[in-house]
Amino acid sequence: MLVHPVTVPGSGTRSWTVLGDDDVPVVPVDRFLACLTDIGRSPNTVRAYAFDLKN
């Protein structure tokens, strides 16, 4: 699994996602991290959650 930075289209906001072994985002984790980004959490906070959820 891999933590990968992403840029939200339209807003340019930086966020993070977790990619599975097949290089596809892990859907439940991706939704949770997107929710954190949507409510305005710091990209550093989202990154920390991504690394915690990766394990």
Phi and psi in degrees as a GROMACS rama.xvg file:
@    title "Ramachandran Plot"
@    xaxis  label "Phi"
@    yaxis  label "Psi"
@TYPE xy
-141.831  135.734  LEU-2
-90.2225  128.468  VAL-3
-131.624  134.495  HIS-4
-74.1042  146.959  PRO-5
-137.005  157.882  VAL-6
-115.219  128.345  THR-7
-72.427  123.01  VAL-8
-60.8399  142.268  PRO-9
90.474  -46.4639  GLY-10
-99.5193  -22.8159  SER-11
75.4522  7.81677  GLY-12
-67.6899  137.379  THR-13
-87.7827  137.703  ARG-14
-144.549  -171.758  SER-15
-137.404  155.123  TRP-16
-140.889  166.45  THR-17
-114.343  124.151  VAL-18
-98.8726  138.817  LEU-19
-77.9301  -176.132  GLY-20
-62.7474  -20.7055  ASP-21
-94.4707  12.5241  ASP-22
61.7553  26.772  ASP-23
-112.983  138.567  VAL-24
-56.8315  140.641  PRO-25
-77.9392  110.839  VAL-26
-55.4484  -52.833  VAL-27
-61.2149  -39.37  PRO-28
-67.6214  -43.228  VAL-29
-59.8066  -42.0282  ASP-30
-64.4698  -42.3162  ARG-31
-63.7545  -46.3333  PHE-32
-66.0327  -35.6578  LEU-33
-64.6561  -38.6565  ALA-34
-62.2029  -43.8851  CYS-35
-60.2357  -41.7047  LEU-36
-64.9642  -42.921  THR-37
-62.4917  -32.4643  ASP-38
-90.3506  6.37811  ILE-39
91.2552  18.7859  GLY-40
-69.5332  149.948  ARG-41
-60.3009  142.991  SER-42
-56.4211  -31.5006  PRO-43
-66.966  -36.7903  ASN-44
-66.4713  -44.8931  THR-45
-62.3912  -40.5648  VAL-46
-61.9391  -44.2527  ARG-47
-61.2573  -44.6511  ALA-48
-61.3085  -41.2294  TYR-49
-60.5016  -45.2029  ALA-50
-66.648  -36.038  PHE-51
-66.6086  -41.0932  ASP-52
-75.1464  -21.3837  LEU-53
-62.6687  -33.9455  LYS-54
